[in-house]
Amino acid sequence: METTGKFISLVKDLFINKELISLHEPIFIGNERKYLLDAIDSTFVSSVGQYVNRFEEMIARISGSKYAVATVNGTAALHTALLVSGVKRGDIVISQALTFVATCNAISYIGASNVFVDVDIETLGMSPDSLLKWLEKNTIFKTNPDTGLKSSYYKNTNQRISAIVPMHTFGHSCRIDKISDIASEYHIPLIEDAAESIGSYFKGKHTGSFGKVGVFSFNGNKTVTSGGGGAIVTDDEQIAKLAKHLTTQAKVPHQWDFFHDSIGYNYRMPNLNAALACAQLEQLDLYVKNKRELADIYLDFFRQTEDIKFVVEPMHNESNYWLCSIRLKDKTERDKFLKETNENSVMTRPAWTLMSELPMFRNSVHDGLPSSIEIAQTLVNIPSGVRL
């Protein structure tokens, strides 16, 4: 396609002096080396240290949450968030099929079952319309005789629906306010998978702060990185304390005694990683501004063609544009674009294979997923890193 050739030229002009233009590589231009050396000199390089504490304070402030708990990665954060929200083995968790596999893996660690509802074409995230439609058709309420609290149950199997987990895809917020209202109506805890959306806002409020719990990822390919790392955010003090307890092997604090009061996990972020994360978070506003400028350049370029559509931030969003995306008219055109760009050292990638098509989740209940299927067959992520 003529447009593809022009796009390749554009990208090579934007990302100069690069033999291979990656999808999203980390940038280190601040205090990373200084803080890492300071952490090493302190000898606190594991899960206790001043940078872990500082990282948690920074994440709480950025996300607008009262509490933050640092974890080794985003998957560990989500697994812990599910546990502290009361998800049990045999329960059902409603999520989306258009997501990274970590979302469904974390649900499966507990022994819960995935149910997938469709996404919105505009947001790429869970559709509140699809969620409500599925719940209206498939659920009944039951009241716990001991607590008097209502819960939703799946009619067909009598399984409790213990969480709704929407994902803010590629940094764009889903219609999280509507999803939050539905979750409240059906007495189901809302857990936000905000792994990709640090620095993104919906109606002026940071993603991850709408639900009972939110989680972030700081993997090497994220907007800001700690190499490996994640975070749990919440406004509930008891949930925050329990999350920190479980991620520290459920050890009861004591000056010298080792006593653990439940099954716990070695999920705390090391101080070394937190040092890197603190330096990166200091650059967050700059990085997001840079990435939004790149999105504007792409938008102007793709306005000139009818065969490719640039994915713009949805209504009420201020997106970090973690990954910029385009939509082609069908799978054949998508594959041609992927082949030509990658053969010319411009890294592009399709969306993930839908979770409902993976062998371990193929038998999961879903609602047909028409929009998810369309997006999976036509979407391509294009180079989205910070340009120096």
C-alpha positions as CSV (number, residue, x, y, z in Angstrom):
1,M,0.0,0.0,0.0
2,E,1.2,3.5,-0.8
3,T,0.1,4.7,2.6
4,T,2.2,2.1,4.3
5,G,5.4,3.3,2.5
6,K,4.7,6.9,3.5
7,F,4.0,5.8,7.1
8,I,7.4,4.0,7.3
9,S,9.1,7.1,6.1
10,L,7.2,9.2,8.7
11,V,8.2,6.9,11.5
12,K,11.9,6.9,10.5
13,D,11.8,10.7,10.5
14,L,10.2,10.7,13.9
15,F,12.5,8.2,15.5
16,I,15.9,9.2,14.1
17,N,19.2,7.2,14.5
18,K,17.3,3.9,15.1
19,E,18.2,0.8,13.1
20,L,15.1,-0.9,14.5
21,I,12.2,1.3,15.6
22,S,10.6,-0.6,18.5
23,L,7.0,-0.5,19.6
24,H,7.8,1.0,23.0
25,E,11.2,1.1,24.6
26,P,12.2,2.6,28.0
27,I,13.8,6.0,28.2
28,F,16.2,6.9,31.1
29,I,16.9,10.6,31.2
30,G,16.5,11.5,34.9
31,N,17.7,10.3,38.3
32,E,17.7,6.6,37.5
33,R,21.4,6.0,38.0
34,K,21.6,8.3,41.0
35,Y,18.7,6.5,42.8
36,L,19.9,3.0,41.9
37,L,23.4,3.7,43.3
38,D,21.9,5.2,46.4
39,A,19.8,2.1,46.9
40,I,22.9,-0.1,46.5
41,D,24.9,2.0,48.9
42,S,22.2,1.7,51.5
43,T,22.4,-2.1,51.2
44,F,18.6,-2.2,51.2
45,V,18.1,-3.8,47.8
46,S,15.2,-6.2,48.6
47,S,11.6,-5.5,49.6
48,V,12.3,-3.0,52.4
49,G,13.8,0.5,51.8
50,Q,13.1,4.2,51.5
51,Y,12.4,3.9,47.7
52,V,9.6,1.4,48.2
53,N,8.0,3.7,50.7
54,R,8.5,6.7,48.4
55,F,7.2,4.8,45.4
56,E,4.0,4.0,47.2
57,E,3.5,7.6,48.3
58,M,4.0,8.8,44.7
59,I,1.6,6.2,43.2
60,A,-1.1,7.1,45.8
61,R,-0.7,10.8,45.0
62,I,-0.7,10.4,41.2
63,S,-3.7,8.0,41.2
64,G,-5.7,10.1,43.6
65,S,-5.9,7.1,46.0
66,K,-5.4,7.1,49.7
67,Y,-3.2,4.0,49.7
68,A,-0.8,2.2,47.4
69,V,1.0,-1.2,47.8
70,A,4.0,-1.9,45.7
71,T,4.3,-5.4,44.1
72,V,6.9,-7.2,41.9
73,N,4.7,-6.9,38.8
74,G,1.2,-6.1,37.6
75,T,0.1,-9.7,37.5
76,A,1.0,-10.1,41.2
77,A,-0.9,-6.9,41.9
78,L,-4.0,-8.1,40.2
79,H,-3.8,-11.6,41.8
80,T,-3.6,-9.8,45.2
81,A,-6.4,-7.4,44.4
82,L,-8.7,-10.3,43.6
83,L,-7.8,-12.0,46.9
84,V,-8.4,-9.0,49.0
85,S,-11.7,-8.3,47.2
86,G,-13.0,-11.7,48.3
87,V,-12.7,-13.7,45.1
88,K,-12.7,-17.5,46.0
89,R,-12.1,-20.7,44.2
90,G,-15.2,-21.7,42.1
91,D,-16.4,-18.1,41.7
92,I,-16.9,-16.3,38.4
93,V,-15.1,-13.1,37.5
94,I,-16.4,-11.0,34.5
95,S,-13.7,-9.6,32.3
96,Q,-13.0,-8.9,28.6
97,A,-11.5,-11.2,26.0
98,L,-9.6,-8.3,24.4
99,T,-6.8,-8.1,27.0
100,F,-3.3,-9.3,27.8
101,V,-3.3,-12.9,29.2
102,A,-2.1,-11.7,32.6
103,T,-5.7,-10.6,33.4
104,C,-7.1,-14.0,33.0
105,N,-4.1,-15.8,34.4
106,A,-4.5,-13.9,37.7
107,I,-8.1,-14.9,37.9
108,S,-7.2,-18.5,37.2
109,Y,-4.5,-18.6,40.0
110,I,-7.4,-18.4,42.5
111,G,-9.4,-21.1,40.7
112,A,-12.1,-18.7,39.6
113,S,-13.7,-18.9,36.1
114,N,-13.5,-16.2,33.5
115,V,-16.7,-14.8,31.8
116,F,-16.0,-12.5,28.9
117,V,-18.3,-9.7,27.8
118,D,-17.7,-7.6,24.7
119,V,-15.8,-4.3,24.4
120,D,-16.8,-0.9,22.9
121,I,-15.3,-0.2,19.5
122,E,-14.5,3.4,20.6
123,T,-12.8,2.7,23.9
124,L,-11.4,-0.9,23.2
125,G,-12.4,-1.6,26.8
126,M,-15.3,-3.4,28.4
127,S,-18.7,-2.2,27.2
128,P,-21.1,-1.3,30.0
129,D,-24.0,-2.1,27.6
130,S,-22.7,-5.6,27.0
131,L,-22.0,-6.1,30.7
132,L,-25.5,-5.0,31.7
133,K,-27.1,-7.1,29.0
134,W,-25.3,-10.2,30.2
135,L,-26.0,-9.6,33.9
136,E,-29.8,-9.0,33.2
137,K,-30.0,-12.2,31.3
138,N,-27.8,-14.5,33.4
139,T,-27.9,-13.5,37.1
140,I,-30.0,-13.9,40.2
141,F,-29.6,-12.3,43.6
142,K,-29.0,-14.2,46.8
143,T,-28.8,-12.8,50.4
144,N,-26.3,-14.1,52.9
145,P,-28.4,-15.0,56.0
146,D,-25.5,-14.2,58.3
147,T,-24.5,-10.8,56.9
148,G,-27.7,-9.7,55.1
149,L,-25.6,-8.8,52.1
150,K,-26.8,-9.4,48.6
151,S,-24.6,-11.1,45.9
152,S,-25.1,-12.0,42.2
153,Y,-25.0,-15.6,41.1
154,Y,-24.8,-17.1,37.6
155,K,-28.2,-18.8,36.9
156,N,-26.8,-21.7,35.0
157,T,-24.2,-23.0,37.5
158,N,-25.2,-21.2,40.8
159,Q,-21.6,-19.8,41.0
160,R,-21.1,-16.5,42.8
161,I,-20.0,-13.6,40.6
162,S,-17.3,-12.1,42.9
163,A,-15.7,-9.4,40.7
164,I,-15.9,-7.4,37.5
165,V,-12.4,-6.6,36.0
166,P,-12.5,-4.2,33.1
167,M,-9.1,-3.3,31.4
168,H,-8.2,0.2,30.2
169,T,-6.8,-0.9,26.8
170,F,-3.6,0.6,25.5
171,G,-4.0,3.5,28.0
172,H,-7.5,4.5,27.0
173,S,-10.1,4.4,29.7
174,C,-13.3,2.4,29.2
175,R,-16.6,3.9,30.3
176,I,-15.6,3.2,33.8
177,D,-18.3,5.3,35.5
178,K,-21.1,3.3,33.9
179,I,-19.4,0.1,34.8
180,S,-19.0,1.2,38.4
181,D,-22.7,2.0,38.5
182,I,-23.6,-1.5,37.2
183,A,-21.2,-3.1,39.6
184,S,-22.9,-1.4,42.5
185,E,-26.4,-2.2,41.3
186,Y,-25.4,-5.9,41.1
187,H,-23.4,-6.0,44.4
188,I,-20.2,-7.1,42.6
189,P,-16.8,-5.6,43.6
190,L,-15.1,-3.6,40.8
191,I,-11.4,-4.2,40.2
192,E,-9.7,-2.0,37.6
193,D,-7.0,-3.5,35.5
194,A,-5.2,-0.1,34.9
195,A,-1.9,-1.8,34.1
196,E,-1.4,0.2,30.9
197,S,-2.9,3.5,31.9
198,I,-0.7,5.3,34.4
199,G,-1.1,9.0,33.6
200,S,-4.5,8.5,32.0
201,Y,-7.7,10.2,33.2
202,F,-11.5,9.8,32.7
203,K,-13.6,12.8,33.4
204,G,-10.7,14.3,35.3
205,K,-10.2,11.3,37.6
206,H,-7.2,9.0,37.3
207,T,-7.9,5.5,36.1
208,G,-7.6,2.8,38.8
209,S,-9.4,5.0,41.3
210,F,-13.0,4.2,40.3
211,G,-13.3,0.7,41.7
212,K,-12.8,-1.0,45.1
213,V,-9.2,-1.7,44.0
214,G,-7.1,-0.7,41.0
215,V,-3.8,-2.1,39.7
216,F,-0.9,-0.8,37.6
217,S,2.1,-2.4,35.8
218,F,5.6,-1.0,35.5
219,N,7.0,-3.6,33.1
220,G,9.9,-2.6,30.8
221,N,7.5,-1.7,28.0
222,K,5.2,0.6,30.0
223,T,5.0,4.4,29.9
224,V,7.2,4.4,33.0
225,T,9.1,1.4,34.1
226,S,10.7,-0.2,37.2
227,G,12.0,-3.1,35.1
228,G,9.5,-5.3,36.8
229,G,6.9,-3.9,39.1
230,G,3.3,-3.3,39.9
231,A,1.0,-1.4,42.4
232,I,-2.3,-1.8,44.1
233,V,-4.3,1.3,44.9
234,T,-7.4,1.7,47.1
235,D,-9.2,4.1,49.4
236,D,-9.9,1.3,51.9
237,E,-7.4,1.2,54.7
238,Q,-8.2,-2.4,55.7
239,I,-7.8,-3.6,52.1
240,A,-4.5,-1.8,51.8
241,K,-3.2,-3.4,55.1
242,L,-4.4,-6.9,54.0
243,A,-2.7,-6.5,50.6
244,K,0.6,-5.5,52.1
245,H,0.3,-8.3,54.6
246,L,-0.4,-11.0,52.0
247,T,2.3,-9.7,49.7
248,T,4.9,-10.0,52.5
249,Q,4.3,-13.7,53.0
250,A,1.6,-13.0,55.6
251,K,4.2,-12.5,58.2
252,V,3.0,-11.0,61.5
253,P,5.3,-8.0,62.3
254,H,7.7,-8.8,65.1
255,Q,11.3,-7.7,65.9
256,W,12.6,-11.3,65.6
257,D,9.9,-13.9,65.6
258,F,8.7,-15.6,62.4
259,F,5.0,-16.2,62.5
260,H,2.7,-16.3,59.5
261,D,-1.1,-16.3,60.0
262,S,-2.2,-17.3,56.5
263,I,-0.9,-18.3,53.1
264,G,1.1,-15.4,51.8
265,Y,3.1,-14.4,48.7
266,N,6.6,-13.1,48.0
267,Y,5.1,-10.2,46.0
268,R,6.7,-7.1,47.4
269,M,8.7,-4.8,45.0
270,P,12.4,-4.7,45.7
271,N,13.9,-1.4,46.7
272,L,16.2,-1.5,43.6
273,N,13.2,-1.6,41.3
274,A,11.4,1.1,43.4
275,A,14.5,3.4,43.0
276,L,14.2,3.1,39.2
277,A,10.4,3.6,39.4
278,C,10.7,6.8,41.5
279,A,13.0,8.3,39.0
280,Q,10.7,7.3,36.1
281,L,7.6,8.7,37.9
282,E,9.4,12.1,38.1
283,Q,9.3,12.1,34.3
284,L,5.7,10.9,33.9
285,D,4.1,14.3,32.9
286,L,6.9,14.9,30.4
287,Y,6.6,11.4,28.9
288,V,2.8,11.6,28.6
289,K,3.0,15.1,27.0
290,N,5.6,13.7,24.5
291,K,3.4,10.7,23.7
292,R,0.3,12.8,23.2
293,E,2.2,15.0,20.8
294,L,3.2,11.8,18.8
295,A,-0.5,10.8,18.7
296,D,-1.4,14.2,17.2
297,I,1.2,13.7,14.5
298,Y,-0.2,10.3,13.7
299,L,-3.7,11.6,13.7
300,D,-2.8,14.3,11.2
301,F,-1.0,11.8,9.0
302,F,-3.9,9.2,8.9
303,R,-6.5,11.9,8.2
304,Q,-5.1,12.0,4.7
305,T,-6.0,8.4,4.0
306,E,-9.3,6.6,3.8
307,D,-7.9,3.0,4.2
308,I,-6.5,3.4,7.7
309,K,-8.1,4.9,10.8
310,F,-6.1,6.2,13.7
311,V,-7.6,5.3,17.1
312,V,-8.2,8.5,19.0
313,E,-8.8,8.8,22.7
314,P,-12.5,8.2,23.5
315,M,-14.8,10.9,24.8
316,H,-14.1,12.2,28.3
317,N,-10.5,10.7,28.1
318,E,-7.2,12.2,28.6
319,S,-5.1,9.2,27.5
320,N,-1.4,8.5,28.0
321,Y,-1.5,6.8,24.6
322,W,0.6,4.0,25.9
323,L,0.3,2.3,22.6
324,C,-0.9,4.2,19.5
325,S,-3.2,2.1,17.3
326,I,-4.7,2.1,13.9
327,R,-7.6,0.1,12.3
328,L,-7.4,-1.3,8.8
329,K,-10.4,-2.4,6.8
330,D,-10.0,-6.2,7.3
331,K,-7.5,-8.9,8.4
332,T,-5.9,-9.2,4.9
333,E,-5.0,-5.5,4.9
334,R,-3.9,-5.7,8.5
335,D,-1.5,-8.6,7.7
336,K,-0.1,-6.8,4.7
337,F,0.6,-3.7,6.8
338,L,2.3,-5.8,9.5
339,K,4.5,-7.6,7.0
340,E,5.7,-4.5,5.2
341,T,6.4,-2.4,8.3
342,N,8.3,-5.2,10.1
343,E,10.3,-6.1,7.0
344,N,11.4,-2.4,7.0
345,S,12.6,-2.4,10.6
346,V,9.5,-0.6,11.9
347,M,8.0,-2.8,14.7
348,T,4.2,-3.1,14.6
349,R,2.1,-5.6,16.3
350,P,-1.5,-6.8,16.2
351,A,-3.8,-6.8,19.2
352,W,-3.6,-9.9,21.4
353,T,-5.3,-13.1,20.4
354,L,-8.6,-13.0,22.1
355,M,-8.6,-14.8,25.4
356,S,-11.6,-16.8,24.3
357,E,-9.5,-18.3,21.5
358,L,-6.6,-19.5,23.8
359,P,-6.7,-23.2,24.7
360,M,-7.0,-22.7,28.5
361,F,-9.9,-20.2,28.2
362,R,-11.7,-21.6,25.1
363,N,-14.5,-23.0,27.1
364,S,-15.2,-19.8,29.0
365,V,-18.7,-18.3,28.9
366,H,-18.9,-15.2,26.7
367,D,-21.5,-13.1,24.9
368,G,-20.4,-13.6,21.3
369,L,-17.8,-10.8,21.4
370,P,-18.6,-9.2,17.9
371,S,-16.7,-6.0,18.6
372,S,-13.8,-7.8,20.2
373,I,-13.5,-10.1,17.1
374,E,-13.6,-7.1,14.7
375,I,-10.9,-5.2,16.7
376,A,-8.7,-8.3,16.9
377,Q,-8.8,-8.8,13.2
378,T,-8.2,-5.1,12.1
379,L,-6.1,-3.3,14.8
380,V,-2.4,-2.7,14.7
381,N,-0.2,-1.0,17.3
382,I,2.5,1.3,15.9
383,P,5.7,2.8,17.4
384,S,4.6,4.7,20.5
385,G,7.7,5.4,22.6
386,V,9.0,8.7,23.9
387,R,11.0,10.6,21.3
388,L,14.2,12.3,22.5
